Amino acid sequence: MSDAPVQKYFAIKTTVGQERNVARMLENRLYGQYIASGETPDGSQAVGGNIVCAQSFTMVKNLPLKEIGLYLGRDQDMTHRLRVILNRVREDGGEEAVHESSFDPLMMREDGWQTIKTSKGLVLERDERYSLILSAESPGFRWYYILKGSEPFQGGARVSEDGGRTWAAMDYQFLVRLVSVTDVASILILPSLKGYVFMEAGSKETVAAAI
């Protein structure tokens, strides 16, 4: 038997004549659906060599993670990959890795949002705290931040200048996007049923989140 979730159709009531606009808005929202700490940077912090940076956050819901977005820049030509580690923070304060990957600087044509692919099947769990840590063998990267970000990222930025042995808390938040896998299969408009948009999804919670 298949383990795939059962898909159901959910009706979303809207204004007659606005069905196509609503469907288009839903499609745009579900494409690259994410939780973000912010959008426009206020400054940046060097990463690499002895400088290691981290952003902690607490999940407000379960999130099947598709990819991580990082707002990155460069100081100079970079010779080493950026190391990206995602840890779960335990109740005793210790951390255990749930994902590790790297980012090739050759993929960064200009400063801005960069994409980090994650492990298939990785789910960030509600009420769990996580720590995203960036490092590199040599300097050159910059991680942009925002002075006042959104939940669930409040108060989580840290910087180490000795390779991660000691940390200092920062009064800003690094720019991060957590991009979700969605279980929405289709969005439909039926001309015979005016004032409704239909969404084929695995749960009503998915539909509510999109709306």
C-alpha distance (Angstrom), angle and dihedral (degrees) to the residues before:
residue distance angle dihedral
M1 . . .
S2 3.80 . .
D3 3.80 120.4 .
A4 3.81 91.8 -153.3
P5 3.83 113.9 123.6
V6 3.79 117.1 -102.0
Q7 3.81 110.0 -104.8
K8 3.80 120.1 -136.8
Y9 3.79 133.5 -177.7
F10 3.81 118.0 -116.2
A11 3.81 123.6 -166.8
I12 3.81 117.9 -136.6
K13 3.81 113.6 -163.0
T14 3.80 116.2 -140.9
T15 3.81 140.8 155.4
V16 3.79 115.4 -62.0
G17 3.80 108.4 -104.1
Q18 3.82 93.5 25.4
E19 3.82 97.4 80.4
R20 3.81 95.2 107.3
N21 3.81 93.3 46.5
V22 3.80 91.6 50.0
A23 3.82 92.2 47.1
R24 3.82 90.4 50.2
M25 3.81 91.5 49.8
L26 3.81 90.8 50.3
E27 3.81 91.5 49.6
N28 3.81 91.4 50.8
R29 3.78 91.8 48.5
L30 3.79 94.5 48.6
Y31 3.81 93.6 46.6
G32 3.78 102.4 86.6
Q33 3.81 93.6 -4.7
Y34 3.79 107.3 -169.0
I35 3.79 149.9 164.0
A36 3.81 109.2 -128.0
S37 3.81 136.2 -169.1
G38 3.81 90.8 -148.7
E39 3.79 144.7 -47.5
T40 3.83 114.4 -131.4
P41 3.84 116.5 55.1
D42 3.80 124.0 -130.2
G43 3.80 95.8 -169.3
S44 3.79 144.8 -30.3
Q45 3.80 141.4 -114.7
A46 3.82 126.4 -144.7
V47 3.82 116.8 -114.7
G48 3.80 126.8 -166.4
G49 3.78 141.7 61.5
N50 3.80 107.4 34.0
I51 3.82 92.6 -13.3
V52 3.81 113.8 95.9
C53 3.81 122.6 176.2
A54 3.80 131.6 -160.1
Q55 3.80 139.0 -174.6
S56 3.80 120.3 -162.5
F57 3.81 126.0 -161.8
T58 3.81 140.9 168.1
M59 3.79 118.9 -132.0
V60 3.82 117.1 -123.3
K61 3.82 92.0 -165.2
N62 3.79 141.1 9.2
L63 3.80 108.7 -79.5
P64 3.82 125.1 -168.3
L65 3.81 97.0 -145.6
K66 3.81 117.6 -137.9
E67 3.81 99.9 168.6
I68 3.81 143.9 -20.7
G69 3.79 121.3 -121.2
L70 3.82 118.1 -150.9
Y71 3.81 126.1 -175.2
L72 3.81 100.7 -135.1
G73 3.79 138.8 171.0
R74 3.78 139.2 173.7
D75 3.80 137.1 -116.8
Q76 3.79 96.5 -169.8
D77 3.79 142.5 -20.2
M78 3.80 107.1 -45.0
T79 3.79 121.4 -142.1
H80 3.81 100.1 -176.9
R81 3.77 135.7 54.5
L82 3.79 121.5 -105.5
R83 3.80 110.3 -110.7
V84 3.82 114.4 -138.9
I85 3.82 120.0 -166.0
L86 3.80 125.8 178.9
N87 3.81 113.6 -161.2
R88 3.79 133.0 -174.2
V89 3.82 110.3 -133.0
R90 3.81 111.8 -134.4
E91 3.81 124.7 -144.2
D92 3.83 89.9 -105.5
G93 3.82 89.9 57.8
G94 3.78 95.0 -106.1
E95 3.80 121.5 125.4
E96 3.79 134.5 -136.5
A97 3.79 125.2 -166.5
V98 3.82 118.3 -113.9
H99 3.82 96.5 170.8
E100 3.80 138.3 12.0
S101 3.79 128.9 -176.9
S102 3.80 141.1 140.9
F103 3.78 139.1 -125.7
D104 3.80 121.6 -135.8
P105 3.85 110.3 -138.1
L106 3.82 88.6 -145.6
M107 3.82 86.5 70.9
M108 3.82 91.5 61.5
R109 3.79 108.9 85.3
E110 3.81 94.3 167.0
D111 3.79 140.4 -0.2
G112 3.80 113.1 -78.5
W113 3.79 142.5 72.1
Q114 3.81 114.0 -5.5
T115 3.81 125.9 -171.4
I116 3.81 125.3 -126.0
K117 3.81 114.4 -170.6
T118 3.82 116.6 -140.4
S119 3.79 135.7 -151.9
K120 3.79 116.4 -74.5
G121 3.80 111.5 -103.3
L122 3.83 95.5 20.2
V123 3.82 110.5 149.8
L124 3.81 124.1 -174.2
E125 3.80 107.9 -145.6
R126 3.78 128.5 -132.4
D127 3.85 116.4 -99.7
E128 3.82 90.9 9.9
R129 3.81 118.6 124.7
Y130 3.79 120.5 -133.1
S131 3.80 136.2 -172.0
L132 3.82 123.8 -149.4
I133 3.82 110.8 -157.5
L134 3.83 126.9 -168.3
S135 3.80 125.5 -166.7
A136 3.82 140.1 152.0
E137 3.80 135.1 -168.7
S138 3.80 91.9 -121.8
P139 3.83 133.8 29.2
G140 3.77 123.6 -102.3
F141 3.80 108.5 96.3
R142 3.79 126.6 99.4
W143 3.81 125.6 -161.6
Y144 3.79 113.4 -154.4
Y145 3.80 122.2 -138.1
I146 3.79 141.8 -166.8
L147 3.81 123.3 -135.7
K148 3.79 94.2 -138.4
G149 3.78 118.2 22.6
S150 3.77 137.5 176.1
E151 3.78 133.0 -94.5
P152 3.01 134.4 -55.8
F153 3.83 89.3 32.8
Q154 3.82 100.6 61.2
G155 3.80 115.7 142.3
G156 3.78 99.3 -9.0
A157 3.83 108.0 121.0
R158 3.83 119.6 114.4
V159 3.81 133.9 173.2
S160 3.80 129.3 -161.6
E161 3.80 122.0 -164.6
D162 3.81 95.8 -173.9
G163 3.79 102.1 59.4
G164 3.81 96.6 -83.4
R165 3.79 100.5 -50.8
T166 3.83 94.8 113.5
W167 3.79 129.6 17.8
A168 3.81 137.8 -155.0
A169 3.82 121.7 -154.1
M170 3.82 114.9 -126.0
D171 3.83 129.2 -147.0
Y172 3.81 92.3 -130.5
Q173 3.80 139.1 61.1
F174 3.79 126.9 -121.3
L175 3.80 115.7 -122.0
V176 3.80 109.3 -102.5
R177 3.79 135.5 162.2
L178 3.79 122.0 -163.1
V179 3.80 105.4 -157.9
S180 3.79 115.3 -154.7
V181 3.77 133.5 -145.1
T182 3.80 107.9 -125.2
D183 3.81 126.6 -150.3
V184 3.82 93.3 -151.3
A185 3.81 108.7 124.6
S186 3.82 100.7 -178.0
I187 3.81 147.1 -11.3
L188 3.80 115.8 -140.4
I189 3.80 139.1 -169.2
L190 3.83 118.6 -161.1
P191 3.83 113.2 -160.2
S192 3.81 89.4 -153.0
L193 3.83 91.5 59.7
K194 3.78 107.3 54.2
G195 3.81 119.3 -167.2
Y196 3.81 94.9 31.5
V197 3.80 137.0 96.3
F198 3.81 118.2 -165.9
M199 3.78 124.0 -145.5
E200 3.81 123.4 -164.8
A201 3.81 106.2 -147.6
G202 3.77 144.0 143.0
S203 3.80 97.5 -115.5
K204 3.79 142.9 11.0
E205 3.81 88.5 -120.6
T206 3.81 89.2 65.8
V207 3.78 90.7 51.4
A208 3.82 92.5 47.0
A209 3.81 91.2 50.5
A210 3.81 91.5 51.3
I211 3.81 92.3 49.6
